[in-house]
Amino acid sequence: MLELNNVSKTFPGVKALDGVSLTLREGEVLGLCGENGAGKSTLMKILSGIYTPDSGAEIVVNGQKVDIKDINDARALGISIIHQELNLVPDLTVAQNLFMGRDEFRSGPFIKDGLMCEKAEELFSRLGMQISPKAHCRDLSVAQQQMVEIARSLSFDAKILIMDEPTAALTVKESQALFELIKEFVGPGKGLIYISHRMPEIEQITDRVSVIRDGQYVGTRVTAETPMSEIVAMMVGRKLKTDARPEPREEIGEEIVRVAGLSTHRLLRDVSFDLRAGEILGFAGLMGAGRTEVARCLIGADPRSAGEVYIRGKKTKIHSVADAVKHGLAYLSEDRKQQGLCLQQDIVFNTCLSSFQDLSKFGVINDKAAEARSLELVEQLRTKTPSVKTVVNSLSGGNQQKVVIAKWLLKDTDVLIFDEPTRGVDVGAKEEIYGLLEELRKSGKAIMVISSELPEVLRVSDRIAVMSEGHLVKIVKNQDATQENLMELATTFVPEELS
């Protein structure tokens, strides 16, 4: 169906793609893999008309060489993309988002809302989606918004569909529903390119896998004939110990934080635990179990209805995030774009965001010191960027995450709370972050890691706190934990009030 030949793309200071070629066959799902910044999204933006390639590139659709100048050219060829970042207008209805800019739904200056809703109902019925066309997108869950994005792409009668990290915000159940949708879509005259860092998904739904590394094509493998470890090695250029776990440690440092009877009006009930210097305490559980709520309550972002927090044995009142930072607690949010970064500012600004007071004298920021410290952390974390003056929004997801981490390393707090530290991060960058967590632990930091991925919790934690329905069910030592017994604890717990 599709051939991309010798595709290159250069941005100021960066060669994002260097002579990449790949093919998509009719009726297949082609996995596209690579580390953050490898060039996957850039390649797909060229295919979908968002970027134009450098000279010498060739795009062939169904045997015909084509020239894709913009999004409309791509849509006319049946090419549609579902981006990793949601592109919906929150204050418009679902139907209006689905058919925005489509002339058939306009009559002079008027919008045919009734026709939009009717067509949206037909589309949702065909796709098995339970969403009201009249609902405003701001009122939908992230998963529902993702499904609206998918429906919008399919409404263009797409023949070649591109999905960029479509399950990043979906639950396991919602992801399985998406996979069923993919199976129904792929068939005669249609093909799908699937970008994901989640190797179990790649293994489950793709027919072949193409790998890009540092803007260059590495190779393509038949999924059923290739172990995922080989795909990972192609992505990062080396083998990774994906099943590694920390060594049991009897000697752990002094107690830094103790939480006793933490509760909130909405969810948390009598949560108690301690966190020690030189320890990583993992938090596991299903979505909605209360893991993030524990962190937000601890740092004063959410109010608590009961419970006490002790820092180094002293009862402490934390009413705000600023209070938490003063007491040496730092929180790295799961939503780095909304709550962790100023996307239109450069690396220096974001790295120093929590430390401007420390870098100032008489209210004037020492720009040279800020830039020097930012450069040190870029080198320490191996952040891929042309310069510390690069705007953060232009970095890959993994490198954005490193900037968030750098911000709190510069502040040098005693306690670091990582909420989904590797969400949207490729396997190579994951290992780098795991290595960084271990270095921080060895330096005496007390660390909490909240993760939806049980292999990740097992990979980094000394102890694992399992949450369910707002309760802390049990704290398990890593050497006694398996994915099976952690999941059993997370799914079989029944609160006393319901038992």
C-alpha positions as CSV (number, residue, x, y, z in Angstrom):
1,M,0.0,0.0,0.0
2,L,2.7,2.4,1.0
3,E,6.4,3.0,0.3
4,L,8.6,5.6,1.9
5,N,12.0,5.9,0.2
6,N,15.0,8.0,1.3
7,V,13.0,10.3,3.6
8,S,15.1,12.9,5.4
9,K,14.2,15.9,7.5
10,T,16.4,18.6,9.0
11,F,15.5,21.2,11.6
12,P,17.8,24.0,12.7
13,G,20.7,22.2,14.5
14,V,19.1,18.7,14.2
15,K,18.9,16.1,11.5
16,A,15.7,14.3,12.6
17,L,15.6,11.8,9.7
18,D,18.4,10.6,7.5
19,G,17.3,8.6,4.4
20,V,14.6,6.4,6.1
21,S,12.7,3.9,4.0
22,L,9.9,1.5,5.0
23,T,6.8,-0.2,3.5
24,L,3.2,-0.9,4.7
25,R,1.4,-3.8,3.2
26,E,-2.3,-4.1,2.6
27,G,-4.2,-5.7,5.5
28,E,-1.4,-5.5,8.0
29,V,-0.5,-3.7,11.3
30,L,3.0,-2.4,11.0
31,G,4.7,-1.6,14.3
32,L,7.1,1.4,14.3
33,C,9.5,1.4,17.2
34,G,12.4,3.5,18.4
35,E,13.7,5.5,21.3
36,N,12.3,8.9,22.1
37,G,13.8,11.3,19.6
38,A,14.5,8.5,17.1
39,G,12.3,10.2,14.4
40,K,9.2,8.1,14.5
41,S,6.7,11.0,15.0
42,T,8.6,13.2,12.5
43,L,8.3,10.5,9.8
44,M,4.6,10.1,10.4
45,K,4.1,13.9,10.3
46,I,5.7,13.9,6.9
47,L,3.4,11.1,5.8
48,S,0.3,12.9,7.1
49,G,1.2,16.3,5.6
50,I,2.2,18.2,8.7
51,Y,5.9,18.4,7.7
52,T,7.4,18.4,4.2
53,P,10.5,16.2,3.7
54,D,13.9,17.4,2.4
55,S,14.6,17.0,-1.3
56,G,15.2,13.5,-2.6
57,A,12.4,11.8,-0.7
58,E,9.8,9.6,-2.4
59,I,6.3,8.6,-1.2
60,V,4.4,6.0,-3.1
61,V,0.7,5.1,-2.3
62,N,-0.8,2.1,-4.1
63,G,1.9,2.2,-6.8
64,Q,1.6,5.9,-7.5
65,K,4.2,8.4,-6.6
66,V,2.5,11.2,-4.6
67,D,3.4,14.7,-3.4
68,I,1.9,15.4,0.0
69,K,2.1,19.2,0.7
70,D,-0.4,19.4,3.5
71,I,-3.0,17.6,5.7
72,N,-5.7,17.9,3.0
73,D,-3.4,16.2,0.4
74,A,-2.9,13.3,2.9
75,R,-6.6,13.0,3.7
76,A,-7.4,12.9,0.0
77,L,-5.1,9.9,-0.3
78,G,-6.9,8.2,2.7
79,I,-4.1,8.9,5.2
80,S,-5.1,9.9,8.7
81,I,-3.1,10.2,11.9
82,I,-4.1,10.0,15.6
83,H,-1.5,12.0,17.5
84,Q,0.0,11.1,20.9
85,E,-1.2,14.5,22.2
86,L,-5.0,15.0,22.1
87,N,-6.1,17.7,19.7
88,L,-9.7,18.3,20.7
89,V,-11.4,21.7,21.5
90,P,-12.6,21.3,25.1
91,D,-15.6,23.7,24.8
92,L,-17.0,22.2,21.7
93,T,-19.3,19.1,21.6
94,V,-18.1,15.7,20.6
95,A,-20.0,16.0,17.2
96,Q,-18.5,19.4,16.5
97,N,-15.0,18.1,17.2
98,L,-15.6,15.1,14.9
99,F,-16.6,17.1,11.9
100,M,-14.8,20.4,12.4
101,G,-14.0,22.2,9.2
102,R,-16.1,19.8,7.0
103,D,-18.0,21.8,4.4
104,E,-20.9,19.2,4.2
105,F,-21.9,20.3,7.7
106,R,-22.2,24.0,6.9
107,S,-25.0,26.0,5.4
108,G,-23.7,29.5,4.7
109,P,-22.8,30.9,8.1
110,F,-24.7,28.2,10.0
111,I,-23.5,24.8,11.4
112,K,-25.7,21.8,10.9
113,D,-25.5,20.5,14.4
114,G,-28.4,18.1,14.0
115,L,-26.8,16.4,11.0
116,M,-23.5,16.3,12.9
117,C,-25.1,14.5,15.8
118,E,-26.9,12.1,13.5
119,K,-23.7,11.1,11.6
120,A,-21.8,10.9,15.0
121,E,-24.4,8.4,16.3
122,E,-24.0,6.3,13.1
123,L,-20.2,6.3,13.5
124,F,-20.2,5.5,17.2
125,S,-22.7,2.7,16.6
126,R,-20.5,1.2,14.0
127,L,-17.5,1.5,16.3
128,G,-19.3,0.2,19.4
129,M,-18.6,3.5,21.3
130,Q,-20.9,4.6,24.2
131,I,-20.4,8.4,24.0
132,S,-23.0,11.1,23.6
133,P,-22.4,13.4,20.5
134,K,-23.8,16.3,22.4
135,A,-21.4,16.0,25.4
136,H,-18.7,18.6,25.7
137,C,-15.2,17.2,25.3
138,R,-14.1,18.9,28.5
139,D,-16.5,16.6,30.4
140,L,-15.1,13.4,28.9
141,S,-12.4,11.2,30.5
142,V,-9.0,11.1,28.8
143,A,-9.8,7.6,27.5
144,Q,-13.1,8.8,26.0
145,Q,-11.3,11.8,24.4
146,Q,-8.8,9.3,22.9
147,M,-11.7,7.3,21.4
148,V,-13.2,10.5,19.9
149,E,-9.8,11.2,18.3
150,I,-9.9,7.7,16.8
151,A,-13.5,8.1,15.6
152,R,-12.6,11.5,14.0
153,S,-9.7,9.8,12.0
154,L,-12.0,7.0,10.9
155,S,-14.7,9.5,9.8
156,F,-12.4,10.6,6.9
157,D,-12.7,7.1,5.4
158,A,-9.0,6.4,6.1
159,K,-7.2,3.7,4.2
160,I,-3.9,4.2,5.9
161,L,-4.3,4.9,9.7
162,I,-1.4,6.0,11.9
163,M,-1.7,5.7,15.7
164,D,1.0,7.3,17.8
165,E,1.0,5.9,21.4
166,P,-2.8,5.5,21.4
167,T,-3.0,3.6,24.7
168,A,-0.8,6.0,26.8
169,A,-3.9,7.2,28.8
170,L,-6.1,4.0,28.5
171,T,-6.8,1.3,31.0
172,V,-6.1,-2.3,30.2
173,K,-9.8,-2.9,29.4
174,E,-10.0,0.2,27.2
175,S,-6.8,-0.8,25.4
176,Q,-8.3,-4.2,24.6
177,A,-11.4,-2.5,23.1
178,L,-9.0,-0.4,21.0
179,F,-7.2,-3.5,19.7
180,E,-10.6,-5.0,18.7
181,L,-11.3,-1.8,16.8
182,I,-7.9,-2.2,15.0
183,K,-8.7,-5.8,14.0
184,E,-12.0,-4.6,12.5
185,F,-10.3,-1.7,10.6
186,V,-7.5,-3.6,9.1
187,G,-8.5,-5.6,6.0
188,P,-8.6,-5.4,2.2
189,G,-7.4,-2.0,1.0
190,K,-6.5,-0.8,4.5
191,G,-3.3,-0.8,6.6
192,L,-2.3,0.6,10.0
193,I,1.0,2.0,11.4
194,Y,1.2,1.6,15.2
195,I,3.8,3.5,17.2
196,S,4.2,2.3,20.8
197,H,6.9,1.9,23.5
198,R,4.9,-0.9,25.1
199,M,6.5,-4.1,23.7
200,P,3.6,-6.4,24.9
201,E,1.3,-4.4,22.7
202,I,3.7,-4.5,19.7
203,E,3.9,-8.3,20.2
204,Q,0.1,-8.7,20.5
205,I,-1.2,-6.7,17.6
206,T,1.4,-6.1,14.9
207,D,2.3,-8.3,11.9
208,R,5.8,-6.7,11.3
209,V,7.9,-4.3,13.2
210,S,10.2,-1.6,11.7
211,V,12.8,0.1,13.9
212,I,14.3,3.6,13.6
213,R,17.3,4.6,15.7
214,D,18.8,8.1,15.7
215,G,16.9,9.1,12.6
216,Q,18.0,6.1,10.6
217,Y,16.3,3.0,9.5
218,V,17.6,-0.1,11.3
219,G,15.5,-3.0,10.0
220,T,12.1,-4.7,9.8
221,R,11.2,-8.1,11.4
222,V,8.2,-10.4,11.3
223,T,6.6,-10.1,14.7
224,A,5.7,-13.8,15.2
225,E,9.2,-14.9,14.3
226,T,11.1,-12.3,16.5
227,P,11.6,-12.1,20.3
228,M,10.8,-8.7,21.7
229,S,14.3,-8.6,23.2
230,E,15.7,-8.5,19.7
231,I,13.5,-5.5,18.8
232,V,14.6,-3.7,21.9
233,A,18.3,-4.4,21.1
234,M,17.6,-2.9,17.6
235,M,16.1,0.2,19.2
236,V,18.8,1.0,21.7
237,G,21.8,-0.6,20.0
238,R,22.5,-2.9,23.0
239,K,20.9,-5.6,25.1
240,L,19.0,-4.5,28.2
241,K,18.4,-6.4,31.5
242,T,14.7,-6.0,31.4
243,D,14.1,-8.5,34.2
244,A,16.6,-7.1,36.7
245,R,15.6,-6.4,40.3
246,P,17.3,-4.7,43.2
247,E,19.4,-6.8,45.6
248,P,17.8,-7.3,49.1
249,R,19.1,-4.7,51.5
250,E,19.0,-5.2,55.2
251,E,20.7,-1.9,56.1
252,I,18.6,1.1,55.2
253,G,18.9,4.6,56.5
254,E,17.0,6.6,59.1
255,E,13.3,7.3,58.8
256,I,12.7,10.5,56.8
257,V,8.9,10.4,56.4
258,R,6.2,8.7,58.5
259,V,2.5,8.9,57.5
260,A,-0.1,7.9,60.1
261,G,-3.8,7.5,59.3
262,L,-3.9,9.6,56.2
263,S,-7.5,10.1,55.0
264,T,-9.4,12.3,52.6
265,H,-13.1,13.0,52.2
266,R,-13.3,11.5,48.8
267,L,-11.1,8.3,48.7
268,L,-8.2,7.7,51.1
269,R,-8.9,5.7,54.3
270,D,-6.4,5.4,57.1
271,V,-3.2,5.1,55.0
272,S,0.0,4.6,57.1
273,F,3.6,3.9,56.0
274,D,7.2,5.0,56.5
275,L,9.9,6.0,54.1
276,R,13.6,5.8,54.9
277,A,16.8,7.4,53.5
278,G,18.4,5.2,50.8
279,E,15.1,3.4,50.1
280,I,12.8,3.2,47.1
281,L,9.2,2.5,48.2
282,G,7.0,1.6,45.2
283,F,3.2,2.1,45.1
284,A,1.2,-0.4,43.0
285,G,-2.5,-0.8,42.4
286,L,-5.2,-0.4,39.7
287,M,-6.3,3.0,38.3
288,G,-8.4,4.8,40.9
289,A,-6.8,2.8,43.8
290,G,-5.5,6.0,45.5
291,R,-1.8,5.9,44.7
292,T,-1.5,9.5,43.2
293,E,-4.0,10.7,45.9
294,V,-1.5,9.6,48.6
295,A,1.3,11.6,47.0
296,R,-0.9,14.7,46.4
297,C,-2.2,14.6,50.0
298,L,1.3,14.2,51.4
299,I,2.6,17.3,49.6
300,G,-0.4,19.4,50.4
301,A,-1.9,19.6,46.9
302,D,-5.1,17.9,48.1
303,P,-6.6,18.5,51.6
304,R,-6.7,15.7,54.1
305,S,-9.6,15.0,56.5
306,A,-7.4,13.0,59.0
307,G,-3.9,11.8,59.7
308,E,-0.5,13.1,60.5
309,V,2.8,13.5,58.7
310,Y,6.1,13.3,60.5
311,I,9.4,14.5,58.9
312,R,12.4,13.0,60.7
313,G,10.2,12.2,63.7
314,K,8.7,15.7,64.0
315,K,5.0,16.2,63.4
316,T,4.7,18.6,60.4
317,K,1.9,20.7,59.0
318,I,2.0,20.7,55.2
319,H,-0.8,22.9,53.8
320,S,0.6,23.5,50.3
321,V,3.2,22.4,47.7
322,A,5.4,25.3,48.8
323,D,5.3,23.9,52.4
324,A,6.2,20.5,51.1
325,V,9.3,21.9,49.3
326,K,10.4,23.8,52.4
327,H,10.3,20.5,54.3
328,G,12.3,18.7,51.6
329,L,9.6,16.9,49.6
330,A,9.5,17.1,45.8
331,Y,6.7,15.7,43.6
332,L,7.2,14.8,39.9
333,S,3.7,14.7,38.5
334,E,2.4,12.0,36.1
335,D,1.3,14.8,33.8
336,R,4.6,16.5,33.1
337,K,3.2,18.8,30.3
338,Q,0.4,20.3,32.4
339,Q,1.9,20.2,35.9
340,G,5.7,19.8,35.6
341,L,6.9,22.0,32.8
342,C,6.5,25.4,31.2
343,L,6.5,24.1,27.6
344,Q,7.2,27.4,25.8
345,Q,10.3,28.1,28.0
346,D,13.8,26.8,27.5
347,I,15.6,24.1,29.5
348,V,17.4,26.6,31.7
349,F,14.2,28.2,32.8
350,N,12.5,24.8,33.5
351,T,15.5,23.4,35.3
352,C,15.8,26.4,37.6
353,L,12.1,26.8,38.1
354,S,12.1,25.7,41.7
355,S,15.5,27.2,42.5
356,F,15.4,30.8,41.2
357,Q,15.5,32.1,44.8
358,D,18.7,30.1,45.4
359,L,20.2,31.5,42.2
360,S,19.3,35.1,42.9
361,K,20.9,38.0,44.8
362,F,18.9,41.1,45.7
363,G,16.1,39.7,43.5
364,V,18.3,39.4,40.4
365,I,18.8,36.0,38.9
366,N,22.4,35.0,38.2
367,D,21.9,33.9,34.5
368,K,25.4,32.5,34.1
369,A,25.1,30.3,37.2
370,A,21.6,29.1,36.1
371,E,22.9,28.2,32.6
372,A,26.0,26.5,34.1
373,R,23.9,24.4,36.5
374,S,21.5,23.5,33.8
375,L,24.3,22.3,31.5
376,E,25.7,20.2,34.3
377,L,22.4,18.4,34.7
378,V,21.9,18.0,30.9
379,E,25.3,16.2,30.8
380,Q,24.6,14.2,34.0
381,L,21.2,13.0,32.7
382,R,22.4,12.6,29.1
383,T,19.5,14.8,27.9
384,K,19.4,14.9,24.1
385,T,19.2,18.6,23.1
386,P,21.2,21.0,20.8
387,S,21.4,23.5,23.7
388,V,20.2,24.4,27.2
389,K,18.4,27.3,25.4
390,T,16.2,24.9,23.5
391,V,12.5,25.3,24.1
392,V,11.2,22.3,26.1
393,N,8.2,21.8,23.8
394,S,10.6,20.7,21.0
395,L,12.1,17.9,23.1
396,S,11.0,14.2,23.0
397,G,8.9,12.9,25.8
398,G,11.8,11.1,27.5
399,N,14.0,14.2,27.4
400,Q,11.2,16.4,28.7
401,Q,11.0,13.9,31.7
402,K,14.7,14.4,32.3
403,V,14.2,18.1,32.5
404,V,11.5,17.6,35.2
405,I,13.9,15.4,37.1
406,A,16.7,18.0,36.7
407,K,14.5,20.6,38.3
408,W,14.3,18.7,41.5
409,L,17.9,17.5,41.5
410,L,18.9,21.1,41.4
411,K,16.6,21.9,44.4
412,D,18.3,18.9,46.2
413,T,15.3,17.8,48.3
414,D,15.6,14.9,50.7
415,V,12.4,13.1,49.4
416,L,11.6,12.5,45.7
417,I,8.1,11.3,44.7
418,F,8.0,10.0,41.1
419,D,4.5,9.5,39.7
420,E,4.6,7.4,36.6
421,P,8.3,8.4,35.9
422,T,8.5,6.5,32.6
423,R,5.1,7.2,31.1
424,G,5.6,7.9,27.3
425,V,9.3,7.0,27.6
426,D,11.1,4.5,25.4
427,V,12.8,1.4,26.8
428,G,16.3,2.9,26.5
429,A,15.4,6.0,28.4
430,K,13.5,3.9,30.9
431,E,16.7,2.1,31.8
432,E,18.5,5.4,32.2
433,I,15.8,6.6,34.6
434,Y,16.0,3.4,36.5
435,G,19.8,3.9,36.8
436,L,19.2,7.4,38.0
437,L,16.8,6.3,40.6
438,E,19.4,3.8,41.9
439,E,22.0,6.5,42.0
440,L,19.7,8.8,44.0
441,R,18.9,6.0,46.4
442,K,22.6,5.3,46.9
443,S,23.2,9.0,47.6
444,G,20.7,8.7,50.5
445,K,17.5,10.1,49.0
446,A,14.2,8.7,50.2
447,I,12.2,7.9,47.1
448,M,8.6,7.0,46.3
449,V,7.7,5.5,42.9
450,I,4.1,5.3,41.8
451,S,3.6,3.2,38.7
452,S,0.8,1.4,36.8
453,E,3.4,-1.1,35.4
454,L,4.1,-4.0,37.8
455,P,7.4,-4.9,36.1
456,E,8.5,-1.4,36.7
457,V,7.6,-1.4,40.4
458,L,9.4,-4.7,40.8
459,R,12.4,-3.4,38.8
460,V,13.1,-0.5,41.2
461,S,11.5,-0.9,44.6
462,D,12.9,-2.2,47.9
463,R,9.4,-2.5,49.3
464,I,6.0,-2.3,47.5
465,A,2.9,-0.7,49.0
466,V,-0.3,-2.1,47.3
467,M,-3.3,0.2,47.2
468,S,-6.9,-0.7,46.6
469,E,-10.0,1.5,46.8
470,G,-8.3,4.1,48.9
471,H,-6.8,1.7,51.4
472,L,-3.1,0.5,51.7
473,V,-3.7,-3.2,51.7
474,K,-0.1,-4.4,52.4
475,I,3.5,-3.5,52.1
476,V,5.6,-6.3,50.6
477,K,9.4,-6.7,50.4
478,N,10.6,-7.0,46.8
479,Q,12.1,-10.4,47.3
480,D,8.6,-11.7,48.4
481,A,6.7,-10.0,45.5
482,T,5.6,-11.3,42.2
483,Q,3.3,-9.7,39.6
484,E,0.7,-12.4,40.5
485,N,0.6,-11.8,44.2
486,L,0.7,-8.0,43.8
487,M,-2.2,-8.1,41.4
488,E,-4.1,-10.5,43.8
489,L,-3.7,-8.0,46.6
490,A,-4.8,-5.1,44.4
491,T,-7.9,-6.9,43.1
492,T,-9.3,-9.0,45.9
493,F,-9.2,-6.5,48.8
494,V,-12.7,-5.7,50.2
495,P,-13.0,-2.7,52.6
496,E,-14.6,-3.5,56.0
497,E,-17.6,-1.3,55.3
498,L,-18.4,-3.5,52.2
499,S,-17.5,-6.9,53.6
